[in-house]
């Protein structure tokens, strides 16, 4: 009840729908009262699917969408089920559909290899740089949500060692700085090694 005779009807929760009843009482202040019920129908509205971008308060079995990623030249990057990154209160995941909006001849080629499986490849000849494309999810009623994804092309590091093998005297050790022999577009190098026979 807002003021005097005005009453406001609000559904319980953002997705409440169906029939409900509100009981009211009218009192004239002199002992005369009247009680009755008002029937209200909450008409269901289709809520659009929502692509999940925040890791907080995720629905069960859902994940936040990775809006940026690195892709290695020659190796496809795959997302086996895009529906893991979207939530729709009105529809099942199987009812949703995905679409890609990418620039022609862009550095990467995104492809839907199944209704919800995304595969991204580096276009032949591209070696470095960033690429951006849009993904849109739709429900059966045409409600949508979209997200832009940024792909950074990551080339493999290149190592050019001297042709002559290194020599180390018995019972001694040899220390070599390999950093001057490696090149990488991003400059972030992590090293590891494995022992072999006699070393």
Secondary structure, 3 states (H helix, E strand, C coil): CCECCECCCCCCCCCCCEEEEEEEEEECCCCCEEEEEEEEEECCCCCCCEECCCCCCCCCCCCCCCCEEEEECCCCEEECCHHHHEECCCCCHHHCEEEEECCCCCCEEEEEEECCEEEEEECCCCCCEEEEEEEEEECCCCCEEEEEEEEEEECCCEECCCCCCCCCCCCCCCCCCCHHHEECCCCCCCCCCCCCCCC
